[in-house]
């Protein structure tokens, strides 16, 4: 057995306060493309940043078009081996929190309680009014938008409606970032999985854990800029690696 996998499973076995941090890479095996890999979303679309979304009706239309085009993939996506392996550690009481940059809700679908998943970039499975924060179902938005691409507005206050995700240029959610910070500070072992670790401020969270005394493992198929800070870097595919190390 490769030494790094043996070390990975030992570190997991030795720890009872593990915090998991995931990026888009954990969901590629569920058929959801990540941003930066070949064939990833950035090869197809330039991201629409928050100020553009606010200022331009066409940008809002384009963003709803993209959202509904991705819906056939997202609505069918199921947790894969990687999500399931994390759930098995959680179910054994070893994982105290999952901090995720993902917006797909697959950790919750794998069985992890909502209260233990900290979504620092929001969630794309529903929409929200940007003014009064009312939650709005995507079915309602779809119905409005299907009428000649009419832009949805909030039934309560008339505000602009957007998926409940955090776009580039949009403020990070304060409560979630505080919870992520507290989870990182309390971690004994922090495992960053499937993230290029270049999107800030989310990429600071593994460093917060490390500086507070946690051991840090990074699992990704390619190197990341934080590898030098890690106690262990495992270069590999997420599903098979996690399945293997959590069953040892
Ligand atoms: P990223 O695209 O920048 O990085 C993903 C990393 O995962 C890459 O380094 C890639 O090599 C690696 N990877 C992909 N599949 C893998 C696999 N099967 N095994 C091992 N490694 C694999 O993603 P990021 O760091 O999460 O940052 C981008 C932003 O994209 C996040 O803010 C997130 O909100 C958003 N996003 C989310 C989803 C989703 O919810 N599933 C999908 C695309 C983008």
Boltz pocket constraint, residues with backbone or C-beta under 6 A from the ligand:
constraints:
  - pocket:
      binder: B
      contacts: [[A, 22], [A, 23], [A, 24], [A, 25], [A, 26], [A, 27], [A, 28], [A, 29], [A, 32], [A, 33], [A, 34], [A, 35], [A, 36], [A, 37], [A, 40], [A, 41], [A, 101], [A, 102], [A, 103], [A, 104], [A, 105], [A, 121], [A, 194], [A, 195], [A, 196], [A, 197], [A, 198], [A, 199], [A, 219], [A, 220], [A, 221], [A, 222], [A, 223], [A, 236], [A, 237], [A, 238], [A, 239]]
      max_distance: 6.0
